[in-house]
Amino acid sequence: MFVGLMNQQGQPFEYLLFAKLTSGTTRENKDYQRDYELTLELVDIRTGEQDKQTAAISKGYHHSRTSRALSAGGWF
């Protein structure tokens, strides 16, 4: 229905792109880590074929110098 409406208004397209961003937090004492995941899904509206790509990133936040050094794998 959406594709038909866009065609009527002179805005035809061939693909739809869906994006999903999820996040989560883990805590240990005063330190915490945020994990993010981005998923992009491209759909060809004529054939129904889909291509899905996912990327993840983690970011740690450390309260003390000791916990920063331990997370980095050594002392500075």
C-alpha positions as CSV (number, residue, x, y, z in Angstrom):
1,M,0.0,0.0,0.0
2,F,2.8,2.4,0.9
3,V,4.7,1.7,-2.4
4,G,1.5,2.3,-4.4
5,L,0.9,5.6,-2.6
6,M,4.4,6.8,-3.3
7,N,4.1,5.9,-7.0
8,Q,0.9,7.9,-7.2
9,Q,2.7,10.9,-5.8
10,G,5.5,10.7,-8.3
11,Q,8.0,9.3,-5.8
12,P,8.7,5.7,-6.9
13,F,11.4,3.7,-5.3
14,E,12.8,0.2,-5.6
15,Y,14.2,-0.5,-2.2
16,L,13.3,-0.1,1.5
17,L,15.9,0.3,4.2
18,F,15.1,-0.6,7.8
19,A,17.5,0.3,10.6
20,K,17.4,-1.0,14.1
21,L,19.7,0.2,17.0
22,T,19.8,-1.8,20.2
23,S,21.9,-1.1,23.3
24,G,22.5,-2.8,26.7
25,T,24.5,-1.9,29.8
26,T,26.5,-4.2,32.1
27,R,27.7,-3.0,35.5
28,E,30.3,-4.2,37.9
29,N,30.8,-2.0,41.0
30,K,31.1,1.6,39.7
31,D,32.4,0.5,36.2
32,Y,30.0,-0.2,33.4
33,Q,30.0,-1.1,29.7
34,R,27.6,-0.1,27.0
35,D,27.1,-2.4,24.0
36,Y,25.5,-1.2,20.8
37,E,24.3,-3.1,17.8
38,L,23.2,-1.5,14.5
39,T,21.3,-3.7,12.0
40,L,20.5,-2.5,8.5
41,E,18.2,-4.4,6.3
42,L,17.8,-3.5,2.6
43,V,14.7,-5.0,0.8
44,D,14.2,-5.1,-2.9
45,I,10.4,-4.4,-3.2
46,R,10.1,-6.1,-6.6
47,T,11.7,-9.4,-5.7
48,G,11.5,-9.4,-1.9
49,E,15.2,-10.2,-1.6
50,Q,16.8,-9.0,1.6
51,D,20.3,-8.1,2.6
52,K,21.0,-7.7,6.3
53,Q,24.2,-6.3,7.9
54,T,25.0,-6.0,11.5
55,A,27.8,-4.1,13.4
56,A,28.5,-4.1,17.1
57,I,30.6,-1.8,19.3
58,S,31.3,-1.8,23.0
59,K,32.4,1.1,25.1
60,G,33.7,0.7,28.7
61,Y,33.5,3.4,31.4
62,H,35.9,2.9,34.3
63,H,35.7,4.7,37.6
64,S,39.2,4.1,38.9
65,R,42.7,4.0,37.5
66,T,43.0,0.4,38.6
67,S,40.0,-0.8,36.7
68,R,41.1,1.2,33.6
69,A,44.5,-0.5,33.7
70,L,43.0,-3.9,34.2
71,S,40.6,-3.5,31.3
72,A,43.5,-2.4,29.0
73,G,45.5,-5.5,29.9
74,G,48.3,-3.8,31.7
75,W,49.6,-1.0,34.0
76,F,50.6,2.4,32.6
